[in-house]
Every structure is written in C-alpha cells, then in structure tokens.
Amino acid sequence: MADQAQNLRELVKRSRQRARVLAVTSGKGGVGKTSTSVNLAITLAQHGGRVVLLDADLGLANVEVLMGLTSIYNLEHVIDGQKRLSEILVRAPGGIELIPGSSGLSQMADLSPAGRQRLLDGVEELQSETDFIIIDTMAGIGHNAVSFAAAADEVLLVTTPEPSAIVDAYAMLKTLHNVRKEVVIRLLVNMVGTQEQAKAVATKLANVSQQYLGRNLSYLGCLPRDPHVSQAVMQSRPFVMLYPNAPVAKYMQVLASRLMHQEAPAGPARESFLKRFAQTLGLASNA
C-alpha cells in the first residue's frame, strides 16, 4: 500500500502543469452524487494530491452538511466582490480544501458579467496551484449542471441500477455530448448489489451511447450498497474517514487509484476552464 501511494504521488507531480478539473454529476438526485464527490476528493488527497472541492450545487449546497462544516463565507461573497475565491477556501476533513456553495444564488447565466468573471477567474487561478479540482454540480440537466460539467476536463457521471436513474443518466450523457462532444465522460454505478449488476448497467449505457451518439462511454467502476454510507451521513462525516475498512470505502480507494492512473485529457481538452465555461454559456471569451 505504501508503494502504491508513493507511485500515485509521483503521478500527481508529473501532471502538475494544470489541475485536472473533474465534475461529478448525475441525471437525477438521490444517486449519491455529493457523497461521491466528498469521499472521492478525500481519497485522492490521501494519495498525496492537493485537492479542492467546489460545491457548485447552487440550489442546495449540501457538501458542508455531509462534512459537518459551517462556513462564514461562500460563493455568494465571491460573486458579490467581497472576497476572492482563494480567500473563502476552507480546510476540510481529510486534508482537502472546500469552496463552500450557496443556496441563495440564481442561475449562473443570470449572474452579472462581473460576478461570473470573479468566480471563473478564481477557478482559473486554482488550476495552477492544485492537482485536482472536484466540482460537485447540481443534479439533472439544468443549465448550471451542464455548464460546469461540460467545461471540466473530465466528467464522472453517477447513476444507480434503478431504471429511472439509468434513463436520466443517458439524458445527461446526451446533453453533455451535444454541448461539447470532446468532453471525457466516465461512468460510476453506485449502490449496486454486485459487480455484475454494475457491469450490466454500464454495458447498457455504453451500447446506447455508441448506437445513438456514436461515442464510447468509459466505465470507471462501481460502489456497493453499504449501510455505512447512511450511517456516516447521519453523523455528518465522510464514510472513507469514519469507516475506512467498510466495503464502500475500499471500493472508493480502487476508483481513486484508477482515476489517477488514467491518462489526463490532453490537447484542447486541457485548455482553460474559464474559456470552456464561457463557451458553454454562449459567451465571447478571450480567456
């Protein structure tokens, strides 16, 4: 395990030119998207990376709740010009840094140009100082979620074996494909009974994606249905910290290792997050 951790740290150092921006999203709520964001961020940090978690769920902003935190400042203060993004960073459990969200914000597209630019400039600055920026988006195919996800280097699409969740996951996949065809999308099947069940879901989505969109869908892996997850939520603690030996925590370690070993998107896919975000909103950008 020590050797593996050291190897992962070396991988992080070699990819330090610009942080990998990973958006965690889902076609619907209730599939464990935010829990995945929090616990994945902590696990990546345990492997030696500097990780920033951005709570971009402007409707609910539940990341702090899951981590037992209460912040004085949040994204609203950045957009209003009271603080810089780097000034609202919170040291969070597990060695990560958190950018707290705000449940009082409207759609990103409705923000003033100055407010939107302050937020994007802050993310751009962080890209040169961190290894991973994990963005917990809103659930569903609303404009906020799609804009953040499509602008990221990579998207982790979370679903469950539930039929409605699979349908909604495909809706998100199709929407992202239509907005930015070159975006890298990886699938995570959550709350599964067996690995075979997860692979069946992944195969179904991959086949539909290839047939109707002409694109491959990368399967990152799965997380089992585990009572330790809900127990950790009730205690406002990440399950990888509270129950590190639980099955779900061990699976999360595997997912983080796979993610860090997979080659980061190169070329145009690694361009400015600010530029891509502006493009998703249909804005002119000189970023």
C-alpha positions in Angstrom: 0.0 0.0 0.0 2.9 2.4 0.8 4.5 1.7 -2.6 1.2 2.3 -4.3 0.7 5.6 -2.5 4.2 6.7 -3.5 3.5 5.8 -7.1 0.3 7.8 -7.1 2.1 10.8 -5.6 4.6 10.7 -8.5 1.8 10.6 -11.0 0.3 13.7 -9.4 3.6 15.6 -9.6 4.1 14.7 -13.3 0.6 16.1 -14.1 1.0 19.3 -12.1 1.1 21.7 -15.0 -2.6 22.4 -14.7 -5.0 20.8 -12.2 -7.3 18.2 -13.6 -10.9 19.5 -13.3 -13.3 16.7 -12.6 -17.1 17.4 -12.5 -19.2 14.9 -10.6 -22.7 15.0 -12.0 -25.9 12.9 -12.3 -29.1 12.8 -14.3 -31.2 12.9 -11.2 -30.9 13.4 -7.5 -30.7 10.7 -4.9 -28.0 8.6 -6.6 -25.2 9.6 -4.2 -23.5 12.3 -6.3 -22.5 14.6 -3.5 -21.4 11.7 -1.2 -19.2 10.5 -4.2 -17.7 14.0 -4.6 -16.8 14.4 -1.0 -15.4 10.9 -0.5 -13.5 10.8 -3.8 -11.9 14.2 -3.1 -10.7 12.9 0.3 -9.4 9.6 -1.1 -7.4 11.5 -3.8 -5.9 13.7 -1.2 -4.9 10.6 0.8 -2.9 9.6 -2.2 -0.8 12.7 -2.0 -2.6 15.3 -4.2 -3.7 18.8 -3.3 -7.5 18.6 -3.9 -10.0 21.4 -3.9 -13.7 20.5 -3.8 -16.0 23.1 -5.3 -19.7 22.9 -4.2 -21.4 24.1 -7.4 -24.9 22.9 -6.4 -26.3 26.4 -6.2 -29.7 25.2 -5.2 -28.9 23.0 -2.2 -25.1 23.3 -1.4 -25.0 20.1 0.7 -21.3 19.4 0.8 -20.8 21.3 4.1 -23.7 19.3 5.6 -22.0 16.0 4.7 -18.7 17.2 6.2 -20.1 18.7 9.4 -18.9 22.2 8.5 -20.3 25.7 8.7 -18.6 28.4 6.8 -18.6 32.1 7.2 -18.0 32.9 3.5 -19.2 31.2 0.4 -19.5 31.6 -3.4 -22.0 34.4 -2.9 -19.3 36.6 -1.3 -17.0 35.9 -4.3 -19.6 36.8 -6.9 -20.6 39.9 -5.0 -16.9 41.0 -5.0 -16.5 40.9 -1.2 -13.9 38.0 -1.3 -11.6 36.3 -3.8 -12.2 32.6 -4.4 -8.9 31.8 -2.7 -10.0 33.7 0.4 -13.0 31.5 1.1 -11.2 28.2 0.9 -11.9 26.2 4.0 -9.7 23.4 5.4 -11.9 20.4 5.4 -11.7 16.9 6.9 -9.4 14.5 5.1 -6.8 17.1 4.0 -8.9 18.7 1.3 -9.9 22.3 0.8 -13.5 23.3 0.2 -15.1 26.1 -1.7 -18.5 26.4 0.0 -21.6 26.8 -2.2 -24.6 29.0 -1.6 -28.2 28.0 -1.7 -29.2 31.7 -2.4 -27.7 32.0 -5.9 -29.7 32.2 -9.1 -28.7 30.5 -12.4 -25.1 31.2 -13.5 -26.3 32.5 -16.8 -28.3 35.2 -14.9 -25.4 36.5 -12.9 -23.8 39.8 -13.8 -20.8 39.5 -16.1 -18.6 40.9 -13.3 -19.8 38.4 -10.8 -19.5 35.5 -13.2 -16.0 36.6 -14.1 -14.9 36.8 -10.5 -15.9 33.1 -10.0 -14.2 31.9 -13.2 -11.0 33.9 -12.5 -10.8 32.2 -9.1 -11.1 28.7 -10.6 -8.6 29.6 -13.2 -6.1 30.7 -10.5 -6.6 27.5 -8.6 -5.9 25.4 -11.6 -2.2 26.4 -11.4 -1.9 25.7 -7.7 -3.7 22.3 -7.2 -3.7 18.8 -8.5 -7.4 18.1 -8.7 -10.4 20.4 -8.6 -13.5 18.3 -8.0 -16.8 20.1 -8.9 -20.0 18.8 -7.3 -22.6 20.0 -9.7 -26.3 20.2 -9.4 -28.3 17.1 -10.3 -30.2 16.9 -13.6 -29.7 18.5 -17.0 -30.3 22.1 -15.9 -28.1 24.9 -17.3 -25.9 25.1 -14.2 -25.0 21.4 -14.0 -24.4 21.2 -17.8 -22.3 24.3 -17.9 -20.0 23.2 -15.1 -19.7 19.6 -16.3 -19.1 20.5 -20.0 -16.3 22.9 -19.0 -14.5 20.3 -17.0 -11.6 18.2 -18.2 -13.5 15.1 -17.2 -17.0 14.2 -16.1 -17.8 11.5 -13.6 -21.4 10.5 -14.4 -23.1 8.9 -11.3 -26.1 6.6 -11.7 -27.6 3.6 -9.9 -29.2 0.4 -11.3 -32.7 1.9 -10.9 -34.3 2.2 -14.3 -35.3 5.9 -13.9 -31.7 6.7 -12.9 -30.3 5.0 -16.0 -32.7 6.9 -18.3 -31.8 10.2 -16.6 -28.1 9.3 -16.8 -28.4 8.8 -20.6 -30.2 12.2 -20.8 -27.3 13.9 -19.1 -24.8 12.0 -21.3 -26.7 13.1 -24.5 -26.9 16.7 -23.3 -23.2 16.9 -22.5 -22.4 15.3 -25.8 -24.5 17.9 -27.7 -22.8 20.8 -25.8 -19.2 19.5 -26.1 -18.6 16.3 -28.0 -14.9 16.0 -26.9 -15.6 16.1 -23.1 -14.3 12.9 -21.4 -17.1 11.1 -19.6 -16.6 8.3 -17.1 -19.4 6.2 -15.6 -19.8 5.3 -11.9 -22.6 2.9 -11.0 -23.5 3.5 -7.3 -25.5 1.5 -4.8 -25.0 -1.9 -6.5 -25.7 -5.3 -5.2 -22.9 -7.0 -7.2 -20.2 -6.0 -9.7 -22.1 -8.0 -12.3 -25.1 -5.7 -11.8 -23.0 -2.7 -12.2 -21.3 -4.0 -15.4 -24.8 -4.8 -16.9 -25.8 -1.1 -16.3 -22.5 0.1 -17.8 -22.9 -2.2 -20.9 -26.5 -1.0 -21.4 -25.5 2.7 -21.3 -22.4 2.1 -23.4 -24.4 0.3 -26.1 -27.0 3.1 -26.3 -24.3 5.7 -26.3 -22.5 4.1 -29.2 -25.7 3.4 -31.2 -27.3 6.9 -30.9 -24.4 9.2 -30.1 -21.5 7.4 -31.8 -19.3 7.8 -28.8 -17.7 5.4 -26.3 -18.5 5.6 -22.6 -15.7 4.8 -20.2 -16.7 2.7 -17.2 -14.7 3.8 -14.1 -16.3 1.3 -11.7 -18.9 0.9 -9.0 -19.7 1.4 -5.4 -21.7 -1.2 -3.4 -24.8 -0.5 -1.4 -23.5 -0.3 2.1 -25.2 0.8 5.3 -22.1 2.6 6.4 -22.9 5.3 3.9 -26.1 6.4 5.5 -24.6 5.9 9.0 -21.8 8.4 8.0 -24.3 10.8 6.6 -26.3 10.8 9.9 -23.1 11.7 11.7 -22.1 14.4 9.1 -18.8 12.6 8.4 -17.3 11.2 5.2 -17.5 7.4 5.1 -13.9 7.0 4.0 -12.8 8.6 7.3 -15.4 7.2 9.6 -15.4 3.7 8.3 -12.1 3.2 6.3 -12.5 -0.6 6.3 -16.1 -0.6 5.1 -16.6 -2.2 1.7 -17.7 1.1 0.2 -14.5 2.8 1.4 -12.3 0.1 -0.1 -14.1 0.4 -3.4 -13.6 4.1 -3.3 -9.9 3.6 -2.9 -9.9 1.4 -6.1 -11.8 4.1 -8.0 -9.4 6.9 -6.9 -6.4 4.7 -7.9 -7.9 4.0 -11.4 -8.7 7.7 -11.9 -5.2 8.8 -11.0 -3.6 6.2 -13.2 -5.8 7.0 -16.2 -4.2 9.5 -18.6 -5.5 13.0 -18.2 -7.1 14.6 -21.2 -4.5 16.3 -23.4 -4.5 18.9 -26.1 -7.6 21.1 -26.5 -9.3 19.2 -23.7 -6.8 20.7 -21.2 -7.4 24.3 -22.2 -8.7 27.0 -19.8 -11.7 26.0 -17.7 -12.7 29.7 -17.9 -12.7 29.6 -21.7 -14.7 26.4 -22.0 -17.3 27.6 -19.4 -17.8 30.9 -21.2 -18.3 28.9 -24.4 -21.0 26.7 -22.8 -22.9 29.8 -21.9 -22.6 31.1 -25.4 -20.4 34.0 -24.3 -17.5 35.6 -26.1 -14.3 34.8 -24.3 -10.7 36.0 -24.6 -9.5 33.7 -21.8 
